[in-house]
Amino acid sequence: MTASGLLTSGCSASNLIGLAVARNTMAGFDLRKEGMQNAPRKMTVYCSDEAHSSIQKAVELLGFGNDALRRISVDKAMQIDLAALESAIKKDREGGFHPVCIVGGAGTTNTAAVDDLNALADISAKERCWFHVDGACGAWAAIAPEYRHLVAGMERADSLAFDLHKWMYLQYPIGCILIRDADHHRQAFSLTPTYLAHGEGNWGLTGVDVPWLADYGFELSRGFHALKAWMTIKEQGTAKYGRLIQQNIDQARYLEGLVETAPELQLALPVSLNIVNFRYIRPGLNDDRLDHLNKQIELELQEEGIAVPSTVTLWGRKYLHVAISNHRSRKEDFDLLIREVIRVGKAQA
């Protein structure tokens, strides 16, 4: 079996391509010819509540319908609940549905949580489902020497989406989709009208009839996304990138320690990869007032030019959200951040 890959404009396009190949491969009939309206059973897709919105968009664009997307609850670590997943698949089979794809997360947007990818691969094999991994950011932990174990099982995916404009520090846009079986990939998209005929002696300068990228995605004309990746990796090497990614994870754990030792701050949950969520707390303030206060802290930090955190809602409450993906970040930056969060929090009477 030969794998294939395609550089895209980002994780939305990569997830769309991955799920399109999953749909066509697992449908059980000639979907390209007969269309979704002729599916003998309604197909279903499974992901966690924390999955990126691009999964829902892909499901809708591919004609599954949003009702076919089963959003599975997560545990305290924000990982997909495996028992709930298996229960949902069993219920759907008994109800006459056709489960076709399980989506695992390797670094979710809110918390950088990584699902138990080996367990998901096992369930996918047992349930005869396609296993897609959305590793938009977190997939790159695989090249960090001390942290590659955090995404163990990712290599068992049938398709893997990830970006290079996030944790590989390249300019936007550039993403990638990898498909384990190149034949499945090509069968989902290949279309060769007479004006695009190839493979008939069009060997080009290399003397090899290389694959046409249009056979592996929905775009015909497309930008040369690969150039910046090829030049940068050729110049810097993956080992250097691995060290930088490891540095960002170390910095997230350093920031986690600063939060845990500050009585004015509350950590949302243990750090997984490179995202830290925490909030300023003050005795006597209820959760609604704390939500407002932390939003004010976010705005004040941004307006003063100190730092650019965002806010995220977890368990119905607002937390400051710090995603560390800058190769120039230093520990002193996080010391400053914590001091300023506490200062601004105290000043907001």
Buried (B, 14 or more C-beta within 10 A) or exposed (E): EEEBBBBBBBBBBBBBBBBBBBBBBBBEEEBEEEEBEEBEBBBBBBBBEBBBEBBBBBBEBBBBEEEBBBBBEBBEEBBBBBEBBBEBBEEBBEEEBBBBBBBBBBBBBBBBBBBBBBBBBBBBEEBEBBBBBBBBBBBBBBBBEEBBEBBBBBEBBBBBBBBBBBBBBBEEBBBBBBBBBBEBBBBBBBEEEEEEEBEEEEEEEEEEEEBBBBBBBBBEEBEEBBEBBEEBBEEEEEEEBBBBBBBBBBBBBBBBEBBEEBEBBBBBBEBBBBBBBBBBBEEEEEEEEBBEBBEBBBEBBEEEEBBEBEBBEBEEBBBBBBBBBEBEBEEEBBEEBBEBBBBBBEEBE
